[in-house]
């Protein structure tokens, strides 16, 4: 019973610690949640293409790492 209570207390302390650390990040994310600039369709498509390209490069990087380690 004492162990369970100490684990619960530890989890509460960890939760409070993380909430304090990430509160500023959450505040900034809420502030900039909606973009202030208007983008046309071509800009949106280009940004989408760049995101997909970046994910593709990351996948290639992990694949290369996996083949070298194995």
C-alpha positions as CSV (number, residue, x, y, z in Angstrom):
1,X,0.0,0.0,0.0
2,X,2.8,2.4,0.8
3,X,4.5,1.6,-2.5
4,X,1.4,2.3,-4.4
5,X,0.9,5.7,-2.7
6,X,4.5,6.6,-3.3
7,X,4.2,5.7,-7.0
8,X,1.0,7.8,-7.2
9,X,2.8,10.7,-5.6
10,X,5.7,10.4,-7.9
11,X,3.4,10.3,-10.9
12,X,1.7,13.5,-9.7
13,X,5.1,15.2,-9.3
14,X,6.1,14.2,-12.8
15,X,2.8,15.4,-14.2
16,X,3.2,18.8,-12.5
17,X,6.8,19.1,-13.7
18,X,5.9,18.4,-17.3
19,X,2.9,20.7,-17.1
20,X,5.1,23.5,-15.9
21,X,7.7,22.8,-18.6
22,X,5.3,22.6,-21.5
23,X,2.9,25.3,-20.5
24,X,4.8,28.0,-22.5
25,X,5.0,25.7,-25.6
26,X,1.2,25.1,-25.4
27,X,0.6,28.8,-25.0
28,X,2.7,29.7,-28.1
29,X,1.1,26.9,-30.1
30,X,-2.4,28.3,-29.3
31,X,-1.3,31.8,-30.2
32,X,-0.1,30.7,-33.7
33,X,-2.7,28.0,-34.3
34,X,-4.2,29.9,-37.2
35,X,-1.9,31.5,-39.8
36,X,-2.1,35.2,-40.2
37,X,-1.1,35.2,-43.9
38,X,-3.4,34.2,-46.7
39,X,-1.9,31.7,-49.1
40,X,-3.0,30.9,-52.6
41,X,-3.5,27.4,-53.9
42,X,-0.1,27.2,-55.6
43,X,1.7,28.1,-52.3
44,X,-0.3,25.5,-50.4
45,X,0.5,22.8,-53.0
46,X,4.2,23.7,-52.9
47,X,4.3,23.5,-49.1
48,X,2.6,20.1,-49.2
49,X,5.1,18.9,-51.7
50,X,8.0,20.0,-49.5
51,X,6.5,18.3,-46.5
52,X,6.1,15.0,-48.4
53,X,9.7,15.4,-49.8
54,X,11.1,16.0,-46.3
55,X,9.3,12.8,-45.0
56,X,10.7,10.9,-48.0
57,X,14.2,12.1,-47.1
58,X,13.8,11.1,-43.5
59,X,12.6,7.6,-44.5
60,X,15.6,7.2,-46.7
61,X,17.9,8.3,-43.9
62,X,16.4,5.8,-41.5
63,X,16.5,3.0,-44.1
64,X,20.2,3.8,-44.7
65,X,20.9,3.7,-40.9
66,X,19.0,0.4,-40.6
67,X,20.9,-1.2,-43.4
68,X,24.3,0.0,-42.0
69,X,23.5,-1.2,-38.4
70,X,22.2,-4.6,-39.5
